[in-house]
Amino acid sequence: MKTFLNSPIKESTRGILYLCEYNYREQTIRVVREIQFDNPGDALNAYANIHNPESQMAMGKTELQFLDDLTTLHANLNNPKWVQSLRDYL
């Protein structure tokens, strides 16, 4: 599996933070940067402290949990209805 920006995912990765930009007029989202974490707690801490409300995160204690959460996040980022619903929270 690869990241949303098509980068390889390290085997030790258990969390990923996508820094995103949301276009309110077109109601679209664009991933502009990604950061991989070996520890899901570090991913959560970075997500909680980032000054970018459009950011998205996936994490899991195990590789399987992480990849499952990441698969769901990728599906959501490609789902126009889900992306449009973000505007209510941003």
C-alpha positions in Angstrom: 0.0 0.0 0.0 1.1 3.6 -0.6 0.2 6.9 0.9 -2.3 9.3 -0.6 0.6 11.1 -2.4 1.8 7.7 -3.7 4.8 7.4 -1.4 5.9 4.0 0.0 4.7 3.3 3.5 7.5 2.1 5.8 6.8 -1.3 7.4 7.1 0.3 10.9 4.6 3.0 10.2 1.6 3.0 12.6 0.3 6.5 12.0 0.2 9.0 9.2 -0.8 12.7 9.2 -2.0 14.3 6.0 -1.7 18.1 5.9 -4.5 19.2 3.7 -6.0 22.3 2.1 -9.8 22.5 1.8 -11.3 24.5 -1.1 -14.6 25.9 0.3 -15.9 27.2 -3.1 -15.4 23.8 -4.8 -15.8 21.7 -1.7 -12.7 19.7 -2.4 -9.7 18.6 -0.4 -6.0 18.3 -1.4 -3.3 16.6 0.5 -0.2 18.8 0.4 2.1 17.0 2.8 2.3 13.8 4.7 4.2 12.7 7.8 4.6 9.0 8.8 5.0 7.9 12.4 6.2 4.7 13.9 4.1 5.3 17.0 0.4 6.0 16.8 0.6 8.2 19.9 3.1 10.4 18.2 0.7 10.7 15.2 -2.2 11.6 17.5 -0.1 14.2 19.3 1.0 15.8 16.0 -2.6 15.9 14.8 -3.8 17.4 18.0 -1.2 20.2 17.9 -1.2 21.0 14.2 -2.7 24.4 13.3 -4.5 23.1 10.2 -8.1 22.0 10.8 -8.2 20.4 7.4 -5.6 17.8 8.4 -6.5 14.2 8.4 -5.0 11.2 10.3 -4.9 7.4 10.3 -3.4 5.3 13.0 -3.4 1.8 14.6 -1.6 -0.1 17.2 -0.9 -2.9 14.8 0.0 -2.8 11.1 -3.4 -4.4 10.2 -5.3 -1.8 12.3 -3.3 1.0 10.8 -3.8 -0.2 7.2 -7.5 -0.7 7.8 -7.8 2.9 9.1 -5.7 4.2 6.2 -7.8 2.4 3.7 -10.9 4.0 5.2 -9.3 7.4 5.1 -8.3 7.1 1.5 -11.8 6.0 0.6 -13.2 9.1 2.4 -10.8 11.5 0.7 -12.0 10.1 -2.6 -15.7 10.4 -1.7 -17.1 13.8 -2.7 -20.0 13.6 -0.3 -17.7 12.9 2.6 -15.3 15.7 1.6 -18.3 18.2 1.2 -19.5 17.3 4.7 -16.1 18.5 6.1 -17.1 22.1 5.6 -19.6 21.8 8.5 -16.7 21.1 10.8 -14.0 23.5 9.5 
